């Protein structure tokens, strides 16, 4: 009995030692990426204080690696296993933004997929197919044909309008086809589909020089790194000099201070700007508007979003101090305020044409086309083939899919995004998991303009090599002054 007791004590001690060593090495805090997000890696956001707080205290911070959007290969695909219809249903979430699959379901950007497997191609009533797809209506969506198409849509139908990169894993394609086969007047059992030997996908892969084990690519999301100790020390020095000069500055001298002109404004920190302009963060909305409307009786547009909580607040608070702004934004004063020439109320010096993109429009202290429009342009639903988002989201969101945007943008389209200094890419991805308001609040939620901002079309894994018409003149990377370093 004593021997058993001693053995039990020894086992407990050994287990405790293993946990202690694991905790010290950080084993449990740096586990593998969840399988369902294998294509996208998110580096946890920093919890450092804001720049003004850091500069004021000249706090010691440890520099972190700068943002990196380098493409890395994940684990190789596992061989196809048993058919899993439930997994196929889950995979169909990627398709829901463009397709329905219910009896008498409506056509969206793509056709309704009820009665697809072993039925004629291009046969969904009322849908306008591309000439390339319509030309195949004498053929049938056999499991083998679907397997090939789902692997590489444009590899099977060269001029299809379907801008989807394809599903690379054989097991995923099998599961999706098996699930689609159940969405029919006469469901087909997985055994009757012959999916274990479907070779269409393999044939297309071979024709394109690919293999089933071909490595996929991934995008790493990271937030901008905090200021280094050297940068904080320099900011504190400049703030000290500015504070010393304040007693000798009147309003007119302050207006012509070098910090309001290039090149000083380009390097100015928030701590320097707020030395004089701190009151912009102290202001509050009027309790009663000039029109007599009480703030407590009105609902601002941003109060309708899941990302905002509380009473109405000012523009600067919402973009700098609100919890959501601190979570996903990294906006600095000089992102909007690129300087101010008192002679023309225009950014920069209009006499030399060195304002933001030169002298653009007078009587403007901020260039809205390069600042506000980035987040407050129209939601281009016609280009994406959806519909107005408040209406369309009801078709693509449910308890299992709280953010319909990720039906397309989770793994398929434009996954290389937000790698700029004024946003926190990793934090945005984390917040987007729970609500599409994280996306819509910026991409069309408050449209000030009828046009949209021409975002750079950064290369992303699986991107179609054929450039669509709307992207012909788009840049392929963000502006240099905002681009995050990948070194």
C-alpha positions as a printed Julia matrix, in Angstrom:
487×3 Matrix{Float64}:
   0.0    0.0     0.0
   2.83   2.37    0.87
   4.46   1.54   -2.46
   1.28   2.54   -4.33
   1.04   5.77   -2.36
   4.66   6.64   -3.09
   4.13   5.91   -6.78
   1.03   8.15   -6.89
   2.91  10.98   -5.16
   5.77  10.61   -7.63
   3.34  10.82  -10.59
   1.69  13.97   -9.23
   5.09  15.56   -8.67
   6.19  14.68  -12.2
   3.03  16.17  -13.72
   3.43  19.34  -11.65
   7.02  19.66  -12.84
   5.96  19.3   -16.47
   3.35  22.06  -16.1
   5.86  24.32  -14.37
   8.41  23.86  -17.15
   5.74  24.39  -19.8
   4.63  27.63  -18.17
   8.19  28.91  -18.05
   8.84  28.17  -21.69
   5.55  29.67  -22.81
   4.4   26.41  -24.39
   0.77  26.94  -23.55
   0.72  30.58  -24.62
   1.97  29.99  -28.14
  -0.06  27.04  -29.35
  -0.77  26.12  -32.96
  -3.13  28.13  -35.15
  -6.7   26.76  -35.13
  -7.22  24.44  -38.07
 -10.23  26.27  -39.49
  -8.12  29.43  -39.84
  -5.09  27.68  -41.29
  -4.63  30.24  -44.03
  -4.57  33.31  -41.79
  -2.29  34.0   -38.87
  -2.97  36.74  -36.35
  -0.33  38.1   -34.03
  -1.95  39.19  -30.8
  -2.29  43.0   -30.54
  -0.03  45.02  -28.28
  -1.41  46.43  -25.02
   1.14  49.26  -24.87
   0.05  52.73  -23.8
  -0.69  55.35  -26.46
   2.13  57.5   -27.8
   1.29  60.66  -25.82
   1.17  58.62  -22.6
   4.46  56.94  -23.44
   6.18  60.17  -24.38
   5.03  61.98  -21.27
   6.53  59.37  -19.0
   9.35  58.41  -21.38
   8.31  54.86  -20.57
  10.58  51.94  -21.3
   9.17  49.69  -23.97
  10.54  46.66  -25.69
  10.54  47.05  -29.48
   8.68  44.32  -31.34
   9.1   42.97  -34.8
   7.48  45.26  -37.39
   4.4   44.18  -39.28
   4.97  41.35  -41.71
   2.74  40.28  -44.57
   5.27  37.81  -45.91
   3.69  34.71  -47.42
   4.56  31.53  -45.51
   3.73  27.9   -46.28
   1.59  26.08  -43.68
   1.33  22.35  -43.15
   0.77  20.15  -46.16
  -2.71  18.97  -46.98
  -3.79  15.78  -45.32
  -5.07  12.96  -47.54
  -8.79  12.79  -48.14
 -10.63  10.76  -45.55
 -14.2    9.68  -44.93
 -16.99  11.89  -46.24
 -18.27  14.41  -43.68
 -21.5   16.08  -44.79
 -21.57  18.35  -41.71
 -18.11  19.64  -42.67
 -19.4   20.27  -46.18
 -22.26  22.37  -44.8
 -19.77  24.38  -42.77
 -17.57  24.86  -45.83
 -20.55  26.2   -47.78
 -20.35  29.32  -45.62
 -17.64  30.45  -48.05
 -20.22  30.25  -50.82
 -23.24  31.79  -49.04
 -22.37  35.35  -49.99
 -22.98  34.54  -53.66
 -25.12  31.39  -53.64
 -28.22  30.01  -51.96
 -28.82  26.26  -51.86
 -32.42  25.91  -50.76
 -35.46  24.74  -52.69
 -36.84  27.72  -54.64
 -34.02  29.83  -53.19
 -33.31  33.1   -54.95
 -30.36  33.74  -57.23
 -27.74  36.11  -55.87
 -24.46  37.12  -57.49
 -24.33  33.42  -58.37
 -27.13  30.97  -59.16
 -29.16  28.99  -56.66
 -27.5   25.59  -56.2
 -30.5   23.41  -55.39
 -30.51  20.37  -57.69
 -26.92  20.87  -58.85
 -25.17  17.5   -58.51
 -25.83  15.25  -61.53
 -27.98  17.96  -63.11
 -27.32  20.03  -66.27
 -24.79  22.87  -66.03
 -26.15  26.43  -66.21
 -29.72  25.35  -65.49
 -30.8   27.54  -62.57
 -33.95  29.25  -63.75
 -33.78  33.01  -64.09
 -30.02  33.37  -63.64
 -28.01  35.12  -66.36
 -24.92  32.98  -66.88
 -21.75  34.11  -68.6
 -21.47  32.97  -72.23
 -18.66  30.62  -71.19
 -20.81  28.87  -68.6
 -23.97  28.93  -70.69
 -22.05  27.17  -73.45
 -21.72  24.12  -71.2
 -25.45  23.61  -70.61
 -25.41  20.38  -72.61
 -23.05  18.89  -70.0
 -23.75  17.67  -66.46
 -22.39  18.59  -63.05
 -21.06  15.15  -62.29
 -19.09  14.73  -59.04
 -15.94  14.53  -61.14
 -16.78  17.74  -63.02
 -17.65  19.55  -59.79
 -14.42  18.35  -58.21
 -12.41  19.84  -61.06
 -14.39  23.09  -61.05
 -14.15  23.61  -57.3
 -10.4   23.11  -57.45
  -9.92  25.67  -60.22
 -13.03  27.42  -61.64
 -11.11  29.21  -64.37
  -9.16  26.05  -65.11
 -12.42  24.37  -66.16
 -14.36  27.36  -67.5
 -11.79  29.81  -68.83
 -13.99  32.91  -69.0
 -16.31  32.26  -66.08
 -17.47  35.34  -64.13
 -16.94  33.41  -60.9
 -13.9   35.08  -59.32
 -13.13  32.34  -56.81
  -9.64  30.92  -56.42
 -10.82  27.4   -55.68
 -10.68  24.85  -52.85
  -7.31  23.15  -52.73
  -7.97  20.28  -50.31
  -9.47  17.14  -51.82
 -11.25  16.27  -48.57
 -12.92  19.69  -48.46
 -14.13  19.37  -52.04
 -15.5   15.89  -51.35
 -17.37  17.08  -48.27
 -18.84  20.09  -50.08
 -19.99  18.01  -53.06
 -21.53  15.44  -50.71
 -23.44  18.2   -48.91
 -24.6   19.76  -52.19
 -25.87  16.35  -53.26
 -28.27  16.45  -50.3
 -29.68  19.8   -51.43
 -31.94  18.3   -54.05
 -35.42  16.95  -54.69
 -33.82  13.52  -54.8
 -30.76  13.53  -52.49
 -27.82  11.35  -53.49
 -26.01   9.3   -50.88
 -22.24   9.88  -50.5
 -21.61   6.25  -51.44
 -23.37   6.73  -54.76
 -21.22   9.73  -55.67
 -17.97   7.82  -56.02
 -16.07  10.71  -54.45
 -13.21   8.58  -53.22
 -12.13   8.07  -56.83
 -13.2   11.4   -58.3
 -10.24  12.42  -60.39
 -11.32  15.63  -62.08
  -9.52  17.82  -59.58
  -6.35  15.81  -59.88
  -6.51  16.1   -63.66
  -6.84  19.9   -63.54
  -4.06  20.12  -60.97
  -1.78  18.05  -63.18
  -2.62  20.19  -66.21
  -1.69  23.32  -64.26
   1.53  21.82  -62.9
   0.14  21.45  -59.37
  -0.01  18.51  -57.0
  -2.47  17.64  -54.26
   0.3   18.28  -51.73
   1.03  21.74  -53.1
   1.64  24.12  -50.23
  -0.85  26.88  -49.6
   0.16  30.39  -48.69
  -0.79  32.4   -45.69
  -0.98  36.05  -44.62
   0.33  37.24  -41.26
  -1.61  40.08  -39.61
   0.25  42.31  -37.17
  -0.42  45.58  -35.45
   2.05  48.45  -35.91
   4.9   48.23  -33.39
   4.94  50.72  -30.49
   7.5   53.52  -30.43
  11.0   52.48  -29.44
  12.76  53.89  -26.4
  14.91  56.08  -28.64
  11.83  57.46  -30.4
  10.08  58.18  -27.11
  13.13  59.99  -25.79
  13.27  62.15  -28.93
   9.54  62.92  -28.7
   9.91  63.92  -25.05
  12.79  66.23  -25.98
  10.74  67.96  -28.7
   7.74  68.3   -26.38
   9.99  69.88  -23.75
  11.3   72.45  -26.26
   7.77  73.22  -27.42
   6.53  73.76  -23.86
   9.41  76.16  -23.19
   8.42  78.26  -26.21
   4.74  78.59  -25.27
   5.06  81.72  -23.05
   6.46  83.65  -26.02
   3.82  82.48  -28.51
   0.69  84.46  -29.28
  -1.98  83.18  -31.63
  -0.49  84.6   -34.82
   3.03  83.37  -34.06
   1.6   79.95  -33.22
  -0.16  79.76  -36.58
   3.14  80.23  -38.35
   5.08  77.84  -36.17
   7.25  75.44  -38.25
   5.37  72.43  -36.86
   2.41  73.42  -39.04
   4.45  73.09  -42.22
   6.39  70.38  -43.98
   8.73  68.77  -43.24
   8.12  69.2   -39.47
   4.43  68.26  -39.65
   5.27  64.91  -41.27
   7.35  63.91  -38.24
   5.23  65.55  -35.53
   4.0   63.25  -32.78
   0.6   63.33  -31.1
   2.32  64.44  -27.9
   3.58  67.57  -29.66
   0.22  68.33  -31.29
  -1.69  67.88  -28.05
   0.67  70.2   -26.2
  -1.41  73.02  -27.67
  -4.51  71.25  -28.94
  -5.46  68.98  -26.03
  -8.88  70.61  -25.78
 -10.05  68.8   -28.91
 -10.28  65.71  -26.73
 -12.11  67.53  -23.95
 -15.01  68.86  -25.96
 -18.47  67.34  -25.65
 -21.45  67.33  -28.04
 -24.13  69.93  -27.47
 -26.94  68.81  -25.21
 -29.37  70.6   -27.51
 -28.69  71.21  -31.21
 -29.35  74.67  -32.74
 -32.44  73.12  -34.32
 -33.77  72.31  -30.85
 -33.18  68.53  -30.97
 -31.92  67.09  -27.71
 -28.93  64.76  -27.92
 -30.58  62.24  -25.6
 -33.54  62.0   -28.0
 -31.43  61.49  -31.14
 -29.51  58.43  -32.29
 -26.27  59.01  -34.19
 -25.46  56.54  -36.98
 -22.45  55.18  -35.1
 -24.66  54.38  -32.11
 -26.47  51.84  -34.29
 -23.29  49.74  -34.67
 -22.19  46.87  -32.45
 -18.76  48.48  -32.24
 -19.91  51.59  -30.35
 -21.43  51.85  -26.89
 -22.49  54.88  -24.89
 -23.65  58.43  -25.49
 -22.83  60.58  -28.49
 -19.29  61.84  -28.63
 -17.2   64.21  -30.73
 -15.35  63.34  -33.92
 -11.91  63.37  -32.29
 -13.02  61.22  -29.37
 -14.55  58.6   -31.66
 -11.44  58.38  -33.83
  -8.76  58.57  -31.13
 -10.09  57.95  -27.62
 -13.05  55.59  -27.91
 -12.49  51.93  -26.95
 -13.05  50.78  -30.53
 -10.65  53.38  -31.94
  -7.95  52.26  -29.52
  -8.67  48.65  -30.4
  -8.43  48.79  -34.2
  -7.07  52.2   -35.23
  -3.66  53.8   -35.01
  -4.64  57.25  -36.24
  -2.26  60.09  -35.48
  -2.98  63.79  -35.58
  -0.88  64.26  -38.7
  -2.68  61.51  -40.59
  -5.45  64.05  -41.22
  -3.67  67.3   -40.42
  -0.81  67.5   -42.88
  -0.15  71.12  -42.04
  -2.03  74.35  -42.47
  -1.13  77.36  -44.59
  -2.98  80.36  -43.03
  -2.86  82.2   -46.37
  -5.25  79.76  -48.0
  -6.41  77.46  -45.19
  -4.85  74.6   -47.09
  -2.47  71.8   -46.07
   1.15  72.68  -46.76
   2.43  75.76  -48.54
   0.33  76.38  -51.66
   2.85  78.87  -53.02
   5.28  76.0   -53.46
   2.71  73.29  -54.17
   4.05  71.03  -51.44
   0.78  70.38  -49.64
  -0.73  66.94  -49.43
  -0.53  65.96  -53.09
   0.15  69.6   -53.92
  -2.35  72.44  -53.77
  -5.71  70.69  -54.24
  -8.71  72.62  -52.9
  -8.55  75.87  -50.98
 -10.34  76.56  -47.72
  -9.65  73.0   -46.62
  -7.34  72.25  -43.69
  -7.64  68.52  -44.36
  -7.6   66.77  -47.72
 -10.72  64.59  -47.47
  -9.97  62.58  -50.6
  -6.83  61.15  -48.97
  -8.16  60.85  -45.43
 -11.94  60.72  -44.87
 -12.69  58.89  -48.13
 -10.57  55.91  -47.07
 -13.23  54.97  -44.55
 -16.26  56.98  -45.57
 -16.7   56.11  -49.22
 -19.63  54.18  -50.65
 -19.98  50.46  -50.05
 -19.53  49.24  -53.63
 -22.11  46.46  -53.55
 -22.72  46.58  -57.3
 -19.09  45.72  -57.96
 -19.23  42.86  -55.47
 -22.56  41.62  -56.78
 -24.31  41.76  -53.43
 -26.74  44.48  -52.41
 -27.02  47.26  -49.8
 -25.34  45.71  -46.77
 -28.07  46.33  -44.15
 -30.4   44.27  -46.36
 -27.92  41.77  -47.77
 -26.41  40.78  -44.44
 -29.63  39.02  -43.46
 -28.94  36.43  -46.19
 -25.37  35.64  -45.16
 -25.31  35.98  -41.37
 -26.58  33.73  -38.61
 -25.44  32.58  -35.18
 -22.68  30.47  -36.7
 -21.65  33.23  -39.14
 -21.85  36.56  -37.24
 -19.79  38.35  -39.88
 -21.04  37.77  -43.41
 -18.11  39.75  -44.83
 -15.84  36.85  -43.94
 -17.87  34.5   -46.12
 -15.79  35.89  -48.98
 -13.01  37.76  -47.23
 -12.19  35.18  -44.57
  -9.99  33.04  -46.77
 -10.88  33.68  -50.41
 -10.66  37.35  -51.45
  -8.34  40.22  -50.59
  -6.97  38.57  -47.48
  -3.8   40.69  -47.64
  -5.26  43.83  -46.09
  -4.87  46.6   -43.5
  -1.05  46.41  -43.52
  -0.7   50.14  -42.95
   0.59  52.25  -40.1
  -2.76  53.88  -39.32
  -4.63  50.62  -38.67
  -4.13  47.62  -36.41
  -4.45  44.66  -38.74
  -4.32  41.87  -36.15
  -6.81  43.61  -33.88
  -9.21  44.22  -36.76
  -9.16  40.53  -37.68
  -9.87  39.59  -34.07
 -12.76  42.05  -33.74
 -14.22  41.01  -37.1
 -14.83  37.48  -35.84
 -17.85  38.62  -33.84
 -19.54  41.31  -35.94
 -19.61  42.62  -39.51
 -20.01  46.12  -38.06
 -16.24  46.02  -37.57
 -15.98  46.01  -41.37
 -19.09  47.95  -42.37
 -18.48  50.78  -39.92
 -15.52  51.81  -42.09
 -16.38  50.31  -45.47
 -19.54  52.22  -46.24
 -21.25  52.46  -42.86
 -20.98  56.23  -42.89
 -20.77  57.15  -46.56
 -19.89  60.81  -46.94
 -19.26  60.42  -50.64
 -20.95  58.82  -53.63
 -17.66  57.39  -54.87
 -15.49  54.74  -53.25
 -11.83  54.86  -52.27
  -9.55  53.0   -54.75
  -7.86  50.7   -52.25
  -4.57  49.12  -53.39
  -5.01  45.59  -54.68
  -2.27  43.93  -52.67
  -1.47  40.41  -53.92
  -3.1   37.72  -51.79
  -2.9   33.91  -51.77
  -4.97  32.42  -54.58
  -5.51  35.76  -56.32
  -6.72  35.4   -59.9
  -3.93  36.32  -62.31
  -6.45  37.96  -64.61
  -6.92  41.58  -63.53
 -10.59  42.61  -63.48
 -11.61  45.73  -65.34
 -12.26  47.74  -62.18
  -8.73  47.03  -60.92
  -6.81  47.9   -64.11
  -5.46  51.17  -62.72
  -5.32  50.22  -59.04
  -1.97  50.34  -57.23
  -0.66  46.98  -56.04
   0.66  48.21  -52.69
  -0.1   50.9   -50.13
   1.5   54.33  -50.24
   5.08  54.29  -49.08
   4.54  56.7   -46.17
   1.92  54.35  -44.68
   3.36  51.0   -45.7
   4.42  48.75  -42.85
   7.9   47.32  -43.01
   8.15  43.54  -43.5
  11.81  43.32  -42.47
